[in-house]
Structures are given as structure tokens and as C-alpha cells.
Amino acid sequence: MKTKEAVITEQPVLPNYIASNLKVLRKLEGWSQSELARKVNLNRGNIASYESGSAEPSICKLLRISNLLNVHPRDITRRDLSQPEELALARHAHDEARIAERERIAQFRNRALELTEVVGSSKRLFEYKRSRLENPCKEADLFAAQYEQLYEVTQQLLQEHRDLLGEVGCQCQ
């Protein structure tokens, strides 16, 4: 007879290589715990506790560390990077991801330039057509005012887009 208690299926335990990988990667770079800590804005005690396995870094700290060490956070946690072939695969994957990220940002920058040109052309055409009107009617003046508002909002959005791309691009370096 089955009991009312739920049957708990055990999830497979995934390996966690954070402690050993941080130590291996740090030593490969030739850094002391203090040097690594300084480079990622932590203290030596944080690094020591991560390497001993008594604590784990938050996701933000792990991201900073993994970026510095040129390895994806997933690889730091799930791959045994003391194995040279695993480390080579992890570094290659990280480099590929960084290249793809840079290319994507470049595409967004190119698209922003294209949009800026389209908006500029639209504005020049508007000004040309407006200058050719001898006696614009009241509706034409209303449309012109609405166009000017739309143009200003578009300019603000394009500038915010460029600013955001600048911030994202800096964070990806």
C-alpha cells in the first residue's frame, strides 16, 4: 500500500569545481590570493574561503573572477580545469563567446549609424519640402510641429541607444 508521502526522487549531484578551479587558474596566472582579490575588488580572505571551499562567490563576484580569468562561470563551476584539455576547451569557448559578443555589439552600432542616417535624411527632406511651401495651411503647420516633436524624441532615443551601446561595450572588454 502506498503512503500519502510524496516520493522524493534524488537529483544527481553535479560536480562543483569552484574551489579547485579558482586555485588552479590563479596559480596559472602567477597571482597570489591577495593579487587576485585586488584585481576583482575583494579581500584575500574571500579568495581563501572560495579556494578552501568554505564559501562560494556570489554570481556577481564569480562573473568578475571568470572575466578576469578568461573562463565562463559555468566552466569554473562544472569543469575540472586542472586538466589541460578541459582548460583549453574552456578558454576557447570563452574566447569564441567574447568574439561573438563584440560582433553583436558592432552590429548594433552599425544599425544605430544606419538609423541616424535615415532620420537625418528624413529631416533634410522635411526641411526641403517645408521650404518649398508658399502658403502652408494650418494643418501643414500642425503636422510640422508634430514632426519636429517626433524628430526630437527620435534623436533622444538614438542618443540613449548609443550611450547604452557604449556602456555595454565597456563592460564586455
C-alpha positions in Angstrom: 0.0 0.0 0.0 1.3 3.4 -1.0 1.7 6.1 1.7 0.5 9.7 1.2 4.0 10.9 1.5 5.4 12.1 -1.8 8.1 10.0 -3.3 11.3 12.1 -3.4 13.5 11.4 -6.4 17.1 12.3 -5.8 18.6 14.7 -8.2 22.0 13.7 -9.4 24.7 15.7 -7.6 26.5 17.9 -10.1 30.2 18.3 -9.6 31.3 21.7 -8.2 34.9 22.6 -9.1 34.8 26.2 -7.9 37.4 25.8 -5.1 39.9 23.8 -7.1 39.5 25.7 -10.3 40.0 29.1 -8.7 43.2 27.9 -7.2 44.4 26.3 -10.4 43.5 29.4 -12.5 45.0 31.8 -10.1 48.3 29.9 -9.9 48.4 29.6 -13.7 48.3 33.4 -13.8 51.1 33.5 -11.2 49.0 35.6 -8.8 48.8 35.4 -5.0 45.4 35.3 -3.4 45.9 39.0 -2.5 46.7 39.9 -6.1 43.6 38.1 -7.4 41.5 39.7 -4.7 42.8 43.2 -5.6 42.1 42.7 -9.3 38.4 41.8 -8.6 37.9 44.2 -5.7 37.7 41.6 -2.9 39.9 40.9 0.0 42.3 38.0 0.4 40.1 36.3 2.9 37.3 36.0 0.3 39.6 34.3 -2.1 41.0 32.0 0.6 37.5 30.9 1.6 36.5 30.3 -2.0 39.6 28.2 -2.6 39.1 26.2 0.6 35.5 25.5 -0.3 34.2 27.1 2.9 32.3 29.7 0.9 31.3 30.3 -2.7 31.3 33.6 -4.5 28.1 35.3 -5.4 27.2 35.3 -9.0 28.4 38.9 -9.4 31.8 38.0 -7.9 32.0 34.8 -9.9 31.4 36.9 -13.1 34.1 39.3 -12.2 36.5 36.5 -11.4 35.6 34.5 -14.5 36.0 37.5 -16.8 39.4 38.2 -15.4 40.5 34.6 -15.8 39.0 34.3 -19.3 36.8 31.3 -18.5 33.0 31.2 -18.5 31.5 30.9 -15.0 29.8 27.7 -15.9 33.1 26.2 -16.7 34.6 27.3 -13.4 31.8 25.5 -11.6 31.3 22.4 -13.7 34.6 21.5 -15.5 37.8 20.2 -13.9 40.2 22.9 -15.3 43.2 21.2 -13.7 43.1 19.0 -16.9 44.9 20.9 -19.6 42.5 19.8 -22.4 39.5 20.9 -20.3 41.1 24.3 -19.7 41.9 24.7 -23.4 38.3 23.9 -24.3 37.0 26.3 -21.7 39.3 29.1 -22.8 38.5 28.5 -26.4 34.7 28.6 -25.7 35.2 31.8 -23.7 37.2 33.5 -26.5 34.5 32.5 -29.0 31.8 33.9 -26.9 33.6 37.2 -26.4 34.2 37.5 -30.2 30.5 36.8 -30.9 29.5 39.3 -28.2 31.8 42.0 -29.7 30.4 41.3 -33.2 26.9 41.6 -32.0 27.7 44.9 -30.3 29.3 46.1 -33.6 26.2 45.1 -35.5 24.1 47.2 -33.1 26.5 50.1 -33.5 26.3 49.8 -37.3 22.5 49.7 -37.1 22.5 52.8 -35.0 24.6 54.6 -37.6 22.1 53.5 -40.3 19.2 54.7 -38.3 20.9 58.0 -37.6 21.4 58.5 -41.3 17.8 57.6 -42.1 16.5 60.0 -39.5 18.8 62.7 -40.8 17.7 62.1 -44.4 14.1 62.3 -43.3 14.8 65.6 -41.5 16.5 67.1 -44.6 13.6 66.0 -46.8 11.1 67.5 -44.4 13.0 70.8 -44.3 13.3 70.9 -48.1 9.6 70.2 -48.6 8.7 72.7 -46.0 10.8 75.4 -47.6 9.0 74.9 -50.9 5.6 75.6 -49.4 4.5 79.1 -50.3 1.5 79.4 -48.0 1.3 76.4 -45.6 -2.1 75.8 -44.3 -2.9 75.3 -40.6 -2.9 71.5 -40.9 0.6 71.7 -42.5 1.8 73.7 -39.6 0.3 71.2 -37.2 1.9 68.3 -39.0 5.2 70.2 -39.0 5.1 70.7 -35.2 4.3 67.0 -34.7 7.1 66.0 -37.0 9.5 68.2 -35.0 8.4 66.6 -31.8 8.8 63.1 -33.3 12.3 64.1 -34.6 13.4 65.3 -31.1 12.2 62.1 -29.4 13.9 60.0 -32.1 17.2 62.0 -31.5 16.9 61.4 -27.8 16.3 57.6 -28.3 19.2 57.3 -30.7 21.5 59.1 -28.2 20.3 56.8 -25.4 20.9 53.8 -27.7 24.5 55.0 -28.4 25.1 55.6 -24.7 23.8 52.1 -23.8 26.0 50.5 -26.5 28.9 52.4 -25.1 28.2 51.1 -21.6 27.7 47.6 -22.8 30.8 47.7 -24.9 32.9 48.8 -22.0 31.5 46.0 -19.8 32.4 43.5 -22.4 36.0 44.4 -22.6 
